[in-house]
Amino acid sequence: MVKIIRVPIETPTLWPHTTTNSYLIGNNEESLLVDAGYDKEVTRKVLEQMLQKYGLAIPKAILLTHSHPDHAPGVRQLIGWSPIVYCHSHEKDAIESAISPVNQIELLRDGDQLTIAGMKLQVIHGPGHTKGQLNLYIPSKQILLAGDNIVAEGTTWIGPPEGNMREYLHTLQRLKQLPLSKIGPGHGDWVEQPYEHIDFVIKRRLLRENQIQKLLREHKKLTASNLTKLIYKDTIHPSIFDVAQRTIEAHLIKLIEEDKVTKQCSEYFIVD
Ligand SMILES: [Zn+2]
């Protein structure tokens, strides 16, 4: 019997998350780790406890959904496993430096299949949060491990240059087409209502986009910083203002690509 275990590991990650999920897939003969958390001793300790608890073989392969510091560098703690690391070509350089000295990297592409403990796993390239974000779909269980494309609480952070809002929304539309029983997010608990959750995220993004267009129409021209102030008012902590502004910029880039907004110097205008 193949097990799929969500392993939340403590990480100092972006608010409101306090843990990053790793996933163990396999049985006592073969297993795969998806994402490896921070480069902290706790990563290895928690993972090895789980392998023992569930009677799983030590993973010989680690799939990294993307290169971010709360997902990739934990590989360094797992050198003793002598793992092969799977990732997408767009993440390769960043992952190489995040996990060095581990250097056994194999690239995966959209549509690739892996077989772990006799179970087929389908690789989906879903850019948006980062350019080379990988998702792993398990058809026999209708489970999607979505990396940071989906987080259990709220919405994923999308910011330039590596984040792309247009690609992100396209990815969500694509993931929605899969038969899904639940989603394993990058942060937080299993998402047991996958379609409602994806729709919630899409709706949130489109509402924000409409709000930006409305504000640009009212004020004629605005900088990204002014837009961020108008949208978030005093609802966010000053320490995450920059992160919020980059989300707004990601929306603006999408609107420019769609010829709905133009930019002159640092000011944005609506196109009528
Ligand atoms: Zn991330």
Boltz pocket constraint, residues with backbone or C-beta under 6 A from the ligand:
constraints:
  - pocket:
      binder: B
      contacts: [[A, 66], [A, 68], [A, 71], [A, 129], [A, 148]]
      max_distance: 6.0
